[in-house]
Amino acid sequence: MNNAPIRIVPRRDEVRAAFSAAELGKLTPAQSSALADHPLAGWVEYAALRRGIDTLPAQRAQAFLAKYRGQAVAGAFRELWLAALSRREDWPTFRSAWDPSIDDVALRCAELDARQATGATDAKWISDAQAIWRSTGKALPSTCDAAFAVLASKGGLPPELRWERIEKAANEWEPAVMRSAARGLPAAEAALANDYAAFFEAVHDRALSWPKTPRSRLMASQGLARLAKSVPMLADTTLPKFADALQFTEADRARVLYQAALWTVASYEPDSARRLNAVPESAYDDRLHEWRAREAMSRSDWPAALAAIRKMGDKQRNDSRWTYFQARLTEIAGDKAGAQALYRQAARKPEFHGFLAADRIGEPYALCPVDVKFGTPEQAAIARDPAIVRAMALYQADRPGWAQREWDDALSRFSDAQRRSAVAVAQEYGWFDRAVFSFGKQPEEQRMYALRFPLHHDATIRREAAKNGLDPAWVAAEIRAESTFNPNARSGANAMGLMQVVPATGMAVARRIGLPWNGASTLYDPDANIAIGTAYLRQLYDKYGPPYQVLAGYNAGPAPLARWQSQRPGMDPDFWIETISYKETREYVARVLAFSVIYDWRLNGDAAPVSDRMRGRSGTARKGFVCPTPGG
């Protein structure tokens, strides 16, 4: 267990103050001089320069790029500088500063402008502009408009390219993009393209007279699919006449029926099963397969749910989730031996449904941890890498976006072993989410639990959990799921800190438990956040228990929870969780319960059974962990 104090980078507070001063235009020569030899000197200078980027002399910018050539800060500055040069229309300087590795579309279009303005609209210019035009059916930045106008004037946007973009836009349900792409078509074709776009905005009977071509069928079926997503029942009345008039293929019909089924079943509406059955099997993908199983479960139609799982492809059916439910439904159907074999298969996975399967057959949990040591010579070498030094310092200086650029730069040069060492170093500096975002699907990395499931503030977690009568493993799991132990985390919904508490809730809970409240910033204090978040969990537990429903309410809020409780009262927890209609909440509940098992192992070496944990049962025999033998 790595619960050592976080290493603090030198002169952290001095750097923070310099960043703040630079962004206000108040960086003093003394501050700059004092930090001249600091690893973050370049970023302090960057913070000062970007404030006046639109009037920055070219000589100063070029000197900065030369001084920090090869560093992430130069890349960040180059993008800002290029955008400023584009606004100034200083195209010669833009071209001299350009780096072909830049993939930002707006800057790539500005680079086309620069080449055109300096007389370089050659065949390569045309092919580069066409590549951007063809890259997506979604709207492109307005900075691309001028280049596309030049491209059209040079004959580089013939009708076939315009139609290609129109069809891509139709697949993205983007009528405005369709209209824009149609502007250079011959009059008759432009009129038809605009009528296609109008159909996406409001279905109209003019489509009945469209040419009976694959393109017309695509446009009509995509337009009807868009309508079916909003008002599924209209698919019943609108699809037949357009399908007959335009001679829809099975694939054309399926586009519409798929959306009608998907958006009906996601709310478990009464005709969900009928709509699912109307979709041709050829149009089923993983998403619709799982919704067919889920819909049958929501009605407790166990034979239909089992049949739906058996229709999945091998890869999907062999996921621990669906292997477990196939076992569960096979057991309900009376085939105990068949169920046992499937449970054993699922139980080999250290995941929520694997843990559930192990409980069903009384086996220990599967876990094959790779030992992770901290402070090794390899890690010490990585910790001295200049980009890693800057990344750690930037993270601790509350500049996570800049830290990410340095991190990405370092990892682009590292081997797999070096990348793992970098993750261990980051954890020592309190950057705990690096394993989450930097580890891939390699089996060895997935087994590095000390890195994937960091543990910090252990004493506070235990204390507050005991105070509120909760399992500390649950509290740790909540923190891992909500913030990955980042005390400064903040969501788009303004949830803050380790346990992602919104200020209004934080203030109310703090007052209730007698904790000093100094405004929303209180939630960035780890001890206060854990005290408030844990007390709030207890409050939800007392109101909504058992824990699996508390988790659903914690994530989705009280109104959806009340709806799910009323829709499926008395349903077994595993089926109830799987039939939560919100994907985010459904996966959140399963994830936190699985994390709770792993944190129980990290804290205690064994774990309470997840089947009891999700129900709020305590005092039952705890489970051990074993590493299954290959093929066993």
N, C-alpha and C positions, 0 to 999 in steps of 0.2 A: 504494500500500500504506500503510494507516494503522497504523503500529506505534510511534506516539509514546508517551511516558510518559503514564500515566493521570492526569488532573487530579484532585487531592484537594480535597474540599470543606473550607472553613475550620472549624477547631475540631472536627474529626471525633472525635478521641479523647475530648474533653471531653463531647461529646454521648453517646457510647457509655457513658461512666462515669455520666452522669446517668440514662440509661435503666435501667441495672443497679441503681443506687441507688433509683430510684423504684419499681421492681418489688419491691424488698426492703423497701419502707417506710422507707428510710434517706436519702431525698433531703433535703438540708439547705437551709435558707433561702438560704444563700450560693450554692449551686449554682443554685437557681431564679432568684435575682436576677441572677447572672452571665449566664444564658442568656435573660433576659427579652426581649431584642431579637433573638434568633437565629431564623431561619426555622422551626426545629423546636421553638420554645418550646411551641406547642400540643400537640405530640406528647409532649413531656416531661411536661406537665401531664396529658395523657390517661393516660400510663403510671402516674402517681401516683394518679389518681382511680379507675382501673379496679380497683386492688387492693382498695379498700374500697367497691366499687360497691353492694353490698347494704345498706349503712348510710349511703350518701351523702345528705346533706340535699338536698331538692328545689331549694332556692334556689341551692345551689352548682352543681348540675347545669344548671339553667336559665341561670345566669350563664355557664357554659362554652359552652353552645349559642349563646347570644347573642354572645359574644365572637368565636367562630370560625364564625359563620353563613356558609354558602356554601363552606366549605372541607371537604376530604375528612375531616379529623379530626373535624369535627362529625358527619358521617354515621356514622363508625365509633363515636363515643361514643354517639350517639343509639340505635343498635341495642343496645349493652350496657345502656344506661340503661333502655330499654323492657323488655328481658328481666328486669332487676332489679325494675322496677315491676310486671311481671306476677307475679313470685314473691311480691311483697309484697301483691298484689291492691289496689294503689293506683290504681284505675281512672280517677278524674278526672284525676290527674296524667298517667297514661298517655295519655289522649286529648289532653291539651294538648300533649304532646310528640310525638304521632304525625305521621308524614310519609307521605302516600299513595304516594310513589315506592318505598317499601320493598317488596321482593318476597319476602323470606324467609317461607316458609309458616308456620313456627312463630309468628313475630311477627304475621302476618296473622290467624292464629287467635286469638292473644291480643288483638288489636284487636277481634275479634268479641266476645270475653268482656267487654272494656271497654265496648263499646257496649251490650251486653245488661245489664250491671250498672248502667249509668247510664240505663236506660230507653229505649234507642234501638233496640229490635228492630222496626224498621219493614220495609216491603217491600224497601227497599234492603239491609237487613241480611240478609234471607232470601235474596235473589238473590246477594249476595256469599258467603254460606255455601254455597249450592248450587254456585257456581262452583268453590270449593275442593274440595268433595265430588266433583265431576265431572272434576276436572283430571287425574287419574291413576288407574291400577289398582294402583299400588304403595302400600305402607303410608304413611300420613301421620303427622306427629308426634303424640305423645300429647296435646300441648297443644290439639289440635283436638277431642278427645273431648267436652269440655264443650259447646262450641259446637254440635257435631252432635247432642248430646242435646237441647239447646234447640230446634234446628231441627226435630228429629223431633216434639217436643212441640207445635210450632206447625203440624204438618201439612206441613212443608216437605220431608219425605223420603217421598213416596208410593212405592208399589211400583215404578213405572216407573223412578224415579231409583235405587232400590236395585238393581234388575236391571241398570241401565246400569253401575253401578260393579262389580257382580259379573262382568259380561261383560268389562269392562276388566281386572279382576283375573285372569280366566281367560286372557286373552291374554298376561298377564305371568307366568302360572304361579304365582299367589299365593293358595293355598287359605286361608290365615289371613285375608287381606283379604276373600275371598269369604264366609267364615263371619261376620266382623264385620258386613259390609254386610247380611247376611240376617237379622240379629236382629230387625228391626222388620217383617218380612214377615208376612202371615197364616200361620197354622200350617202349612197344607198346602204353601204356597209355600216357607216356611222349611225344611221337611223336605226338599223337593226340592233347594233350593239347598245345603243341608248335604250331601246325598248327592252332588251335583256336586263339592263341595269334597273329599269323601272319595275320589272317583275319582282326583283329582290326587295324593292321598297314597298310594293303593294301588288299582290297577285292580281293579274288582269286577264280578261278573256281574249285580248289581242294575240296572246300566245297560242291560242288554238289555231291561228293561221300562220304561224311561223313555218319556215321551211322544215321539212321532215328530215333533219340531218342529225348526226351525232352531237354536233355543237348545240343545236336547239334543245335536244334532249338533256344534255348536261346542264344547260342554263335553267330549263324548267324544273328539272329534278332538284338541283341545288337550291333554287328559289323556294320550292315547296318544302324542302328539308329545313330551310331557315324558318319558314312559317310553322312547320310541325314542331320545331323546338319551342316556339312561343305558345302555340295553341294546338296541342297534339290532336284534338278531336276534329280539327278542320281537315286533317289528312284524309279522313273518311269521305268527306264530301268533295274535296277538290282534286284529289289524286286521280280518281277514275277518268274524269273527262279529259284531263290533260294527257294522261297516259294513253288513252285511246286515240286522241287527235294526233299526237306526235309519235305514236308507235314506240312507247317506252320498252326498253329491254328489262330483263330481271334486275340487272345492276342499277338501272335508273329508278325503278320502283323501290329497290332496297334502300337507296339513299334517303328516301322520304320515310319509309317505314322504320328504318333504323332510328332516326331522330324522334319520331313519334313514340316509339317504344322506350327509348332511353329516357326521355324527359317525363314520360308517364310513370315508369317504374321507379324513377328516383324519388318520387313522392308516394309510392305504393298506392296509386289510384286504383279504383275498383276494376278497371279494364286492363290493368297492366299485363296479366297473363295472356289475354287475347292479343294485345299488340305485340308482345314478344313472340307469340306463335305465328304472327303474320309475317315476321321478318324471315326471308329465305335463309336457310342454313349457310349458304355460300357467303352471306354478308356478316355472319357472326364473327366478332373478334373477341379478344380476351375480355374486354370491358363488358360486352353484352353477355358473354357466357357467364361471367360472375354475377351480373345483375339478374340473370334468369334463375340462378341458384338462390340468390338472396331473396328474390321475390317469393319463391316457393317457400323458403324458410319463414318469411314474415307471415305466411298464412298457415304455418305448421303443416304444409303439404309435403311430408317427408319423402314419399315416393317420387314426386316431381322434382324435389331438390336433388335427390340422389341421381335421377336421370339426367338432370342438367349438368351435374359435375362429371358424369361419365361421358358427356358429349364434348367436354373440354379437350384441347390438345394435350399431348403427353407432358410437355414442359409446364403448362399451367396446372394440370391436375397433380403433378408431382411436387408442386410448391407445398410447404408444410401446412399452410392454411387449408388448402383444398384436400390434401391427403387426410388431414385430421377430420374435416367435415365428411369426407367420404366414409371414413371409419365410423364416425358417430352415427351417420344415417344408415350404414350397413348394419351396425349394432341394433338400431331401432327396428330395422327390417327383420331381425331375428338371426342374422348370420354372425354369430359370435366369433367363430374362428376367422372368418374373413376380416372382421373388424380388428381383431387382435393383430393380424399381420400388418394392417394399414397403420394402426397405432404405433407399432414398433418402428415402422418406416418413418413416420412423422417425428417420433420421439428422438431421432438422431440429430435433430436440428435444435440448436440453442436459441429458440425463438418462442414467442408466446404460444403458438399452436403446438410446437414441439413440447413445451412444458406441460400444456394441457394433456397432450397424448400420453406423456409419461405418467401423469397422475391417474389417467384412466386405467393403466395396466400395472400400476404400482411399482414402476421402475424409477431409479435415480435419474436426475437430470443430466443431459449430455453437455459436457463442457471440456474443451481441449485447449486450455490456455497456453499461450506462449509466454514464457517468463520474460519480463522486461526489466532490465537493470538501468538505473540512472547513474549519471556521473562517470560513464565509461570513457576511455581514451578517445574512442571514435566520436562520441558526443562532444567531448571537449574540443576536438578538431573542428567539428561542424559549428560549434558555438563561436569559434573565432573567425568563421567566414564573414567577410565584410558585409555582405547583403543580409545575412542572418543577424549580425550585430545591429544593423540599422533597423531591421524588421522588429526585433525585440524592443529596441528603444522607442520606435514609433508607436508600437502597440501600447507600451506603458505611458507614452505621452498623449494617449487618447486620440491617436490618429490612425484608426484601424484601416481606412481605405488606403492610405499611403503604406502602411505596414504590409498590406496584402500585395501591393506592387513589388515591394522588396522580396517578400516571401516567394511570389511567383517567379521572380527573376532568379532567385537562388535555386528553387526546385527545378527550373528548366535545365540546370547544369548538373544536378545530382543523380546518382544512381539510386536504385530502390533502397539499398541499405543506408545510404546517406539521407534519403528522404525520411526514413523511419527514425534515424538519429535526430534529424531536425525536429520532428514531431515531439520527441522526448525532451529536447532542449526547450521548445516552446512551452511545454507543460511546466517546466521548472520556472519559467518566467510568467506563469499565470495565463498563457494563451491556450486555453484548454480545448478549443474546438478544432485544432489542427488535425487531429486524427479523424474527426468527422468529415472534414472537407478535403483532406489530402490523402487519405487511404482509399485505395480502389477496392476491387472485389477479390483481390488475391487472398486465398485462404489463410496464409500465415498472418497477414495484417488484420483480418477479421478476428483472429484469435488473440490479438494483443489487447486484452481487456483493461490492463492498467492504463493504457493510452486512450482507448475508446471510451472508457468509463472512468473518467478522472474523479477524484474525491478530494474536496477541500472543505474547510470549515466544518470538519468532522465533529468537533466538540459542540459547536453551536447546533448542528443538525440533531445530534443525540439529545442535547438538553431540551430543545424546543419540542422535539417529537415526544419525549417523556412528559413534558409539561402538558401537552395536549392529548396524551393517550394515543399517539400514532406510532406506527412502525417507522423508525428512522430510514429504513431502506426505501420506503415509499417517498419520504421527503427528498432523499437524495435523487431518486428516479425522476421526481417532478422537476428538480433543478436541472438535471441532465437533459430532459425533454424540452424544457422551457428556454434555457439560456446557455446550456453547456458550461455552466459555472462562470459565466461572464457577468460580473457585478454591474457592469455599465450597459447591459443589453437594453434595447428599447425597441418595441414593435411599432408597426404602423398604426396600431390601435392605442398607442401610448401606454402600453403595459411596460413596466420598468423593473429592472434589477433581476436578481437570480431567479425568483419565482414568478416573474412577469405579472406584477400586481398593478392595476390601474390606480392612479392617485386617489380617486374618490373612495374606492374600496379600502385602499391603504389607510387613508385618514380615518375612516369609520372604524376599522379594526384596531388601529393604534389607540384610538380614544377608548374603545371598549376594553382593551387589555392594559390600559394605563401606560402605554409607551409614548415617550415624547415625540411629537410630530412637528418637524421644522420645514414643512412644505414637501412638495413632491420629491425633492432631492434626498429626503430621508430614505427613499426606496433604493437608492444607490449604495447605502451602507449595508454590507452583507449581513451583519448580525441583526439589524432592524428588519431587513427584508425577509430573512428566514423566520424571525419571530412573527411578523405579520402574516406571511404566506402560510405558515404552519397553523396559526390560529384560524385563518380563513378556511383552510382545509377542514379543520375540526368543525367549524361552523356549518360547512356544507355537509359534512358527514352526519351531524346531528339532524340536519334538515332533510337530506335526501338519501342517506345511506341505503344500500351497501356501497363499498368503494367503487365498483365499476360504474355505478350511476353517478357517484360524486365526480369521477373523472370526466364523464360525459358533460356534466353540468359545468365543471371548471373550464372546460374547453369551449363549449358551445353556448353556455348561458342557460338560465332557468326556463325560458319559454320553450326552446326545442326539447329540453329534457322532459318537461311536463308532457309534451306531445308524444314523445316516444314511450313514456311510462304508460300513458293512457291507451296507446295503440296496441301494446304487447304486454299487458299485465300478466305476471306469473310465468313468463317465458324464461327458460333456463338462461343463465348469464352468457354462456358462450354463443348461443343463437341470438340473444338480445344484442350483444355487442356487434355481431356480424351484420345485423340488420339495421344498425344506425344508418340513417339515410345520408348523412354528411360524411364524405370520404375522409376529410381531415380529422373529424372527431372519432370516427370508427378506428382509424389507424393510430390516433393519439392514445386512446384507451388501451389498445393492445400493446402499444409501444411502452407506455409507462408501466403496465403490469409486468411486461418482460424485463424492463430495466430494473424493476423492484427486486426480481429474483436475482439478477446479477449483482445488484448492490448489496443484497442480503448476503450473498456469497463473499463479496469483497469485505464486508464489515464483520462477518461471523464465521465464514468458512462453510456454512450450510444455508438452507433457506426454508422458509415456510412454504408449503405447497401453494402454487398460484391459484388452484381451484378454491382453496380456503381463503386466500388473500383477497381475491376479487369479491368474495361474499362477506368479508369482514369477520370470518371465523378465526379464533385464536386458540392457542393451547394444543393444537394437534401436533402429531409427530413431524419433525422437520425432515427435509430431504437432503440427501447427499448428492454429490456430483461425481460422474465418471466420464472418462473419455472412451467412446465406443471404438472397438477395434474395426479396422476396415473390413467391410463385408459381413460384420457380425450382427 
